[in-house]
Amino acid sequence: MTASRICRHFASDNYAGICPEAFAAMVEANQGHEVGYGDDSWTEKASNLLRDVFETKCEVFFVFNGTSANSLSLASLCQSYHSILCHELSHVEGSECGAPEFFANGTKVLLLPGANGKIDPSSIEKAVNKRTDIHYPKPRALSLTQATEVGTLYSLDEMRELADVARHFNLRIQMDGARFANALVSLGVTPKEVTWKAGVDVLCFGGTKNGIAVGEAVVFFNPELAHEFDYRCKQGGQLASKMRFLSAPWVGMLQDGAWLRNARHSNSMANRLEAAIRHLPNISISYPVESNAVFAKIPEKVVDAMHQRGWKFYTHVGGWEDSRLMCSWDTTTEDVDRFAADLKELMGG
Ligand SMILES: Cc1ncc(COP(=O)(O)O)c(C=O)c1O
């Protein structure tokens, strides 16, 4: 196997291109002139499709990436003297270069533990009650990642339990849904059940990893929290002048269910990959495979040999101790089988 024979990698779902449905919608949007800055027909249509998906009158904003979606939405939940509770492995904590604190003018991020990348509900109480004096940044928001950074999911019951605790301590809930579609299809629930009905105030709904070129939707289920969010976006450099090219792909994805198909496909590729490698000697799967990621402990020299063969995948990123194998909307069964065959050969299996 040479690098040139490898078309697709397992490093990140960001490595994949634009899926045909999103691309076609961009091409269709590329006709004539449209009003700028979000007052266009594509943005209206995409926002309405999202309202249909969530079966509620949510406020919708389209931004360029997940870091800005998380940071600006969290900033809208907090004052600068508040704190945000999130899992210690979260993207908000480890992969956003301090943007949540920056955009919220100093709001502190406090880290919570929990097995399998999921916040342990009892840790919320500990963090809130650790100190209640005026010198401590008052906890105000709970940030949950669905699917988590290690590919696991909060079940509906787990969501409800966390929401109960959050409500008890007057915490607003933000959901980092960079891989929300993957979580949804795997949980087999409706979008509303796992978001606003489960207590989520604002969702950062990932488009990029699902097959869109650029962009995430910030969906406020609590409209009061969206007050002047458009100004926050503008100030944060997140108000696209040619907004139709951020919103049109969402129309392409949502109108015929491509977002769900893509998520189902990438999840099933992860399941196939896990099944193909889990029994190899000296390899262990680190977390339950519940979305489109497989985390595995692979001996370092085999990782190096796989890299030398041209396979790209991350190791030791963001505090993980594992190889992260991420499947995308365009990962094929051949990609998975070739990767697994190479791994098997190098493991001497
Ligand atoms: C859990 C999670 N949240 C958010 C993001 C979005 O980050 P970006 O700013 O790179 O779009 C990512 C991307 O890797 C992610 O994995």
The ligand as a Tripos MOL2 file, in Angstrom:
@<TRIPOS>MOLECULE
LIG
   16    16     1     0     0
SMALL
NO_CHARGES

@<TRIPOS>ATOM
      1 C1        -16.4080   18.2640   19.5970 C.3       1 LIG1
      2 C2        -16.0590   19.3640   18.6390 C.ar      1 LIG1
      3 N1        -16.6270   20.5540   18.7910 N.ar      1 LIG1
      4 C3        -16.4130   21.5480   17.9110 C.ar      1 LIG1
      5 C4        -15.5720   21.3620   16.8300 C.ar      1 LIG1
      6 C5        -15.4620   22.4470   15.7970 C.3       1 LIG1
      7 O1        -14.2640   23.0560   15.7090 O.3       1 LIG1
      8 P1        -13.8180   23.9920   14.4950 P.3       1 LIG1
      9 O2        -13.6750   25.3460   15.0660 O.co2     1 LIG1
     10 O3        -12.5250   23.4070   14.0710 O.co2     1 LIG1
     11 O4        -14.8690   23.9610   13.4370 O.co2     1 LIG1
     12 C6        -14.9010   20.1550   16.6690 C.ar      1 LIG1
     13 C7        -13.9370   19.9660   15.5690 C.2       1 LIG1
     14 O5        -13.0290   19.2120   15.6010 O.2       1 LIG1
     15 C8        -15.1630   19.1160   17.5890 C.ar      1 LIG1
     16 O6        -14.5770   17.9310   17.4620 O.3       1 LIG1
@<TRIPOS>BOND
     1     1     2 1
     2     2     3 ar
     3     2    15 ar
     4     3     4 ar
     5     4     5 ar
     6     5     6 1
     7     5    12 ar
     8     6     7 1
     9     7     8 1
    10     8     9 2
    11     8    10 1
    12     8    11 1
    13    12    13 1
    14    12    15 ar
    15    13    14 2
    16    15    16 1
@<TRIPOS>SUBSTRUCTURE
     1 LIG1         1 GROUP 0 **** ****
